[in-house]
Amino acid sequence: MQQFTMNDGLTIPAVGYGVFQMSGNEVHEHLPEAIQAGYRHVDTANAYFNEVAVGEAVKASGVNREELFVTTKLFPQSYPYEQCGTDIDASLERLGMDYADLLLFHQPYGDYVAGWKAMEEAVKAGKVKSIGLSNFPMHKIQEILDIADITPAVLQVEINPYWNQHELKTQLASTGIVFEGWYPLGHGDRKLLEEPVFTELAAKYGKSTGQVILRALLQQNVIVIPKTTHRERMEENIDVFDFTLTDEDMAVFATLDDPAFKPIFDHLDVDTVSGLLNVFVGKQLNGEKLY
Ligand SMILES: NC(=O)c1ccc[n+]([C@@H]2O[C@H](COP(=O)([O-])OP(=O)(O)OC[C@H]3O[C@@H](n4cnc5c(N)ncnc54)[C@H](OP(=O)(O)O)[C@@H]3O)[C@@H](O)[C@H]2O)c1
């Protein structure tokens, strides 16, 4: 498995297994299959309500903890400084782990500046190896950069061939922040998967369109974390290291980026934001535990 090196000197497997929208039972069923298929990187969050199942599946896998890369994320309710320290411990307890490989602030609201100091302390205490951000726009990333002793190592944002985040990548080039793309297959979007550019490349390389998309993102130095509950797709999505797209192929890929493409979530839209926060708070109010 290819690894990317982060700005803190640590490495991260280039393809991960995302478990968003998977229940604890689904994680118990499918994460072991993913690990068997060769995944060594799993992407969860406290807001996915499945950290306990992720931890149990990792433990039961028989693969050494050090060989697995586990990412989790905190929702904005956790960002106030004191709360952040408490909630990092709570995530580790749910995961049943001494440390997480990567901890991200999931959404760009609330007291993320104060919380970042608690994130840095967690790194120094060995509770977290690397820290980063998700869904943060440039001006809010800058607020963190302005006070950071530890620069974010990773930025996890929506990335697919129509929405490539070229501007943000350029703005952050000097920081060494590694980009991680969620929604890399556009959530299985047929238009994306049947885009003629990809069907032609898929035929040329004897691969699926999904594999061509994932490969192109990897060649743009983007980590991908596709989610699937199907064993054959797990194998397909990780089988992307035996071919290389040419510069010409990559040039065509770059032209697909469409500034008019609307991301699935607009994280600066008030209704989207309150919807996201309410789902999370609502689950807690309904008595759902964070797993
Ligand atoms: N930080 C954030 O705010 C954020 C937001 C969203 C997601 N994420 C992370 O990113 C991960 C992936 O995102 P996502 O699940 O939204 O999108 P995705 O990986 O682009 O798409 C997943 C969908 O595509 C289908 N699929 C998977 N592999 C396929 C293939 N080879 N061919 C055709 N269809 C395929 C899956 O269906 P089946 O399961 O039926 O195979 C699933 O419905 C999440 O699990 C999560 O870890 C993070």
The ligand as a Gaussian input file, in Angstrom:
#p B3LYP/6-31G(d) Opt

LIG

0 1
 N      -15.325000      14.616000       6.798000
 C      -16.562000      14.590000       6.327000
 O      -17.367000      15.529000       6.536000
 C      -17.013000      13.421000       5.524000
 C      -18.229000      13.475000       4.822000
 C      -18.616000      12.360000       4.085000
 C      -17.818000      11.240000       4.050000
 N      -16.633000      11.198000       4.763000
 C      -15.765000      10.006000       4.762000
 O      -15.556000       9.598000       3.418000
 C      -15.987000       8.249000       3.248000
 C      -16.504000       8.052000       1.840000
 O      -17.541000       8.967000       1.559000
 P      -18.947000       8.531000       0.967000
 O      -19.320000       7.208000       1.508000
 O      -19.870000       9.648000       1.219000
 O      -18.715000       8.512000      -0.598000
 P      -17.978000       7.546000      -1.646000
 O      -16.953000       6.689000      -1.012000
 O      -17.619000       8.425000      -2.780000
 O      -19.166000       6.666000      -2.170000
 C      -19.680000       5.602000      -1.452000
 C      -20.862000       5.056000      -2.263000
 O      -20.377000       4.580000      -3.510000
 C      -20.658000       3.207000      -3.654000
 N      -19.425000       2.592000      -4.165000
 C      -18.289000       2.320000      -3.474000
 N      -17.368000       1.780000      -4.268000
 C      -17.917000       1.710000      -5.508000
 C      -17.450000       1.245000      -6.750000
 N      -16.231000       0.739000      -6.885000
 N      -18.284000       1.329000      -7.826000
 C      -19.530000       1.847000      -7.688000
 N      -20.040000       2.308000      -6.529000
 C      -19.233000       2.242000      -5.445000
 C      -21.044000       2.686000      -2.289000
 O      -22.098000       1.748000      -2.383000
 P      -22.071000       0.324000      -1.620000
 O      -21.752000       0.561000      -0.174000
 O      -23.496000      -0.160000      -1.834000
 O      -21.053000      -0.494000      -2.346000
 C      -21.538000       3.925000      -1.557000
 O      -22.935000       4.123000      -1.795000
 C      -17.039000       8.079000       4.351000
 O      -17.309000       6.735000       4.672000
 C      -16.395000       8.830000       5.493000
 O      -15.418000       8.036000       6.132000
 C      -16.233000      12.278000       5.485000

